[in-house]
């Protein structure tokens, strides 16, 4: 990453806002087990649906209120963020790794390898994401690893296609031809020459997909296909709280606002990275 790219990144107000917010959220999620006062899984029916007390009772009070089972909402929000971040980052990392490898092979070797990988990708793209999620959960059951599996199956094709198109262009460059003449191995050409030159578009794509993965995880949890209860999840909290929307709106609004801020912050980062690497795509 060049100096000019870094300068464009740090000049972007949206990128800086997203970076600051995401950094705070990630730090809070990491240290949450040591800063929360209430057990996010412990029920207390005598204190159910308490409205937010903010700091009226200090840090040991129910700052953001309680849910229908008397569980502290702030504790569940913070612990739930750990699962959201873990699932989204894992899904993007695994998808990018698989897609990049398959895209490298498809673009460089071509022929039947290219056709096989791309046709598998076409089949995957023809399946609606929700139907894919329902199928996986119906077979394997709701679990964190199955949520990650659904996400990986959903987005690996984008990385494979992106890398393939870049590799097709790169392998015809003069530096690749020179390496072949000098007797360089295919693996050396692929991983030492071509790969570093085609990773930038994947970095941009990954930065834009993290927010979407967080939203997808919340959606699956909302529909009962994500992180299983009683494990805290923003989507599950919204789903369980919708029955009390009129009498205790904070049960839905608090996790909803947390989800909105998080997704928006990561989208800001993604847009900033895109604009920094490709100023022609700048949104204004």
DAPEHU-V250878 format. One record per pair of residues at least 24 apart in sequence whose ideal C-beta (glycine too) atoms are under 10 Angstrom apart, sorted by the first residue. I is the first residue (numbers start at 0). J is the second residue. Records with the same first field share a line. If there is no record, write none. Layout:
I->J ; J
This chain:
0->199 ; 202 ; 272 ; 275 ; 276
1->275 ; 276
3->275 ; 278
4->199 ; 272 ; 275 ; 276 ; 277 ; 278
5->275
6->275
7->271 ; 272 ; 274 ; 275 ; 276 ; 277 ; 278 ; 281
8->268 ; 271 ; 272 ; 274 ; 275 ; 276
9->271 ; 275
10->271 ; 274 ; 275
11->267 ; 268 ; 270 ; 271 ; 272 ; 273 ; 274 ; 275 ; 281
12->267 ; 271
13->263 ; 264 ; 266 ; 267 ; 268 ; 269 ; 270 ; 271 ; 274 ; 282
14->206 ; 267 ; 268 ; 269 ; 270 ; 271 ; 272 ; 273 ; 274 ; 275
15->267 ; 268 ; 271
16->263 ; 264 ; 267 ; 268 ; 271
17->206 ; 210 ; 263 ; 264 ; 265 ; 266 ; 267 ; 268 ; 269 ; 270 ; 271 ; 272
18->264 ; 265 ; 267 ; 268 ; 271
19->264 ; 267
20->260 ; 261 ; 263 ; 264 ; 265 ; 267 ; 268
21->84 ; 209 ; 210 ; 260 ; 261 ; 264 ; 265 ; 267 ; 268
22->264
23->264
24->77 ; 80 ; 83 ; 84 ; 257 ; 260 ; 261 ; 264 ; 265
25->80 ; 81 ; 84 ; 88 ; 261
27->76 ; 77 ; 80 ; 81
28->76 ; 77 ; 78 ; 79 ; 80 ; 81 ; 82 ; 83 ; 84 ; 85 ; 261
29->77 ; 80 ; 81 ; 84
30->77
31->73 ; 74 ; 76 ; 77 ; 78 ; 79 ; 80 ; 81
32->74 ; 77 ; 78 ; 81
34->58 ; 73 ; 74 ; 77
35->71 ; 73 ; 74 ; 75 ; 76 ; 77 ; 78
36->60 ; 61 ; 62 ; 71 ; 73 ; 74
37->61 ; 62 ; 65 ; 69 ; 70 ; 71 ; 72 ; 73 ; 74 ; 75
38->70 ; 71 ; 74 ; 75 ; 78
39->70 ; 71 ; 72 ; 73 ; 74 ; 75 ; 76 ; 77 ; 78 ; 79 ; 229 ; 230 ; 231
40->68 ; 70 ; 74 ; 75 ; 78 ; 228 ; 229 ; 230 ; 231
41->68 ; 69 ; 70 ; 71 ; 74 ; 229
42->66 ; 67 ; 68 ; 69 ; 70 ; 229
43->68 ; 69 ; 70 ; 71
44->68 ; 69
45->69
46->70 ; 71
47->243 ; 247 ; 250
48->240 ; 243 ; 246 ; 247 ; 249 ; 250
49->247 ; 249
50->247 ; 248 ; 249 ; 250
51->249 ; 252 ; 253
63->249 ; 250 ; 252 ; 253 ; 254 ; 257
64->247 ; 248 ; 249 ; 250 ; 252 ; 253
65->247 ; 249 ; 250
66->236 ; 239 ; 240 ; 243 ; 247 ; 249 ; 250 ; 251 ; 253 ; 254
67->239 ; 240 ; 242 ; 243 ; 246 ; 247 ; 250
68->229 ; 239
70->229 ; 231 ; 236
72->231 ; 236 ; 240 ; 249 ; 250 ; 252 ; 253 ; 254 ; 257
73->253 ; 257
74->231
75->229 ; 230 ; 231 ; 232 ; 233 ; 235 ; 236 ; 253 ; 254
76->231 ; 233 ; 236 ; 253 ; 254 ; 256 ; 257 ; 258
77->231 ; 257
78->230 ; 231 ; 232
79->217 ; 220 ; 226 ; 230 ; 231 ; 232 ; 233 ; 234 ; 235 ; 236 ; 254 ; 257 ; 258
80->213 ; 231 ; 232 ; 233 ; 254 ; 257 ; 258 ; 261
81->231
82->143 ; 146 ; 216 ; 220 ; 225 ; 226 ; 230 ; 231 ; 232 ; 233 ; 235
83->212 ; 213 ; 214 ; 216 ; 217 ; 220 ; 225 ; 226 ; 231 ; 232 ; 233 ; 234 ; 257 ; 258 ; 261 ; 262
84->209 ; 212 ; 213 ; 216 ; 261 ; 265
85->143 ; 147 ; 216 ; 226
86->143 ; 144 ; 146 ; 147 ; 149 ; 150 ; 212 ; 213 ; 215 ; 216 ; 217 ; 219 ; 220 ; 225 ; 226 ; 232
87->146 ; 147 ; 150 ; 208 ; 209 ; 210 ; 211 ; 212 ; 213 ; 214 ; 215 ; 216 ; 217 ; 261 ; 262 ; 265
88->147 ; 205 ; 209 ; 212 ; 213
89->143 ; 144 ; 146 ; 147 ; 150 ; 151 ; 212
90->146 ; 147 ; 148 ; 149 ; 150 ; 151 ; 152 ; 153 ; 154 ; 155 ; 208 ; 209 ; 211 ; 212 ; 213 ; 215 ; 216
91->147 ; 150 ; 151 ; 154 ; 158 ; 204 ; 205 ; 206 ; 207 ; 208 ; 209 ; 211 ; 212
92->147 ; 151 ; 205 ; 209
93->147 ; 148 ; 150 ; 151 ; 154 ; 155
94->147 ; 150 ; 151 ; 152 ; 153 ; 154 ; 155 ; 156 ; 157 ; 158 ; 159 ; 204 ; 205 ; 208 ; 212
95->151 ; 154 ; 155 ; 157 ; 158 ; 159 ; 161 ; 162 ; 198 ; 201 ; 202 ; 204 ; 205 ; 208
96->151 ; 155 ; 158
97->151 ; 152 ; 154 ; 155 ; 156 ; 158 ; 159
98->151 ; 154 ; 155 ; 156 ; 157 ; 158 ; 159 ; 160 ; 161 ; 162 ; 163 ; 201 ; 204 ; 205
99->155 ; 158 ; 159 ; 161 ; 162 ; 163 ; 166 ; 194 ; 197 ; 198 ; 201
100->155 ; 158 ; 159 ; 162 ; 189 ; 190 ; 194
101->155 ; 156 ; 158 ; 159 ; 160 ; 162 ; 163
102->155 ; 156 ; 157 ; 158 ; 159 ; 160 ; 161 ; 162 ; 163 ; 164 ; 165 ; 166 ; 167 ; 197 ; 201
103->159 ; 162 ; 163 ; 165 ; 166 ; 189 ; 190 ; 193 ; 194 ; 197
104->159 ; 162 ; 163 ; 166 ; 189
105->159 ; 160 ; 162 ; 163 ; 164 ; 166 ; 167
106->159 ; 160 ; 162 ; 163 ; 164 ; 165 ; 166 ; 167 ; 168 ; 169 ; 170 ; 189 ; 193 ; 197
107->162 ; 163 ; 166 ; 167 ; 169 ; 170 ; 175 ; 185 ; 188 ; 189 ; 193
108->166 ; 170 ; 185 ; 189
109->163 ; 166 ; 167 ; 170
113->163 ; 167
116->156 ; 159 ; 160 ; 163
117->156 ; 159 ; 160 ; 163
119->155 ; 156 ; 159
120->155 ; 156 ; 157 ; 159 ; 160 ; 163
121->156 ; 160
122->156
123->152 ; 153 ; 154 ; 155 ; 156 ; 159
124->153 ; 156 ; 157 ; 160
126->152 ; 153
128->152 ; 153 ; 154 ; 215 ; 218 ; 219
129->215 ; 218 ; 219 ; 222 ; 224
132->215 ; 218 ; 219 ; 222 ; 224 ; 225
133->219 ; 222 ; 224
135->219 ; 224
136->219 ; 222 ; 223 ; 224 ; 225
137->224
140->224 ; 227
141->219 ; 220 ; 222 ; 223 ; 224 ; 225 ; 226 ; 227 ; 228
142->225 ; 226 ; 227 ; 230
143->216 ; 225 ; 226 ; 227 ; 230 ; 232
145->219 ; 224 ; 225 ; 226 ; 227
146->212 ; 215 ; 216 ; 219 ; 220 ; 224 ; 225 ; 226 ; 227 ; 232
147->212 ; 216
149->215 ; 216 ; 219 ; 224 ; 225
150->208 ; 211 ; 212 ; 215 ; 216 ; 219
153->208 ; 211 ; 212 ; 215
154->204 ; 205 ; 208 ; 211 ; 212 ; 215
157->201 ; 204 ; 205 ; 208
158->200 ; 201 ; 204 ; 205 ; 208
161->197 ; 200 ; 201 ; 203 ; 204
162->193 ; 194 ; 197 ; 198 ; 200 ; 201 ; 204
163->197
164->197 ; 200
165->193 ; 194 ; 196 ; 197 ; 198 ; 199 ; 200 ; 201
166->193 ; 194 ; 196 ; 197
167->197
168->193 ; 196 ; 197
169->193 ; 194 ; 196 ; 197
172->196
199->272 ; 276 ; 277
200->273 ; 276 ; 277
202->272 ; 273 ; 276
203->269 ; 270 ; 272 ; 273 ; 274 ; 275 ; 276 ; 277 ; 280
204->269 ; 272 ; 273
205->269 ; 272
206->265 ; 266 ; 268 ; 269 ; 270 ; 271 ; 272 ; 273 ; 275 ; 276
207->265 ; 266 ; 268 ; 269 ; 270 ; 272 ; 273
208->265 ; 269
209->261 ; 262 ; 264 ; 265 ; 266 ; 268 ; 269
210->261 ; 262 ; 263 ; 264 ; 265 ; 266 ; 267 ; 268 ; 269
211->262 ; 265 ; 266 ; 269
212->262 ; 265
213->258 ; 261 ; 262 ; 264 ; 265
214->258 ; 259 ; 261 ; 262 ; 265 ; 266
216->258
217->254 ; 255 ; 257 ; 258 ; 261 ; 262
218->258
221->258
233->257 ; 258 ; 259 ; 261
234->258
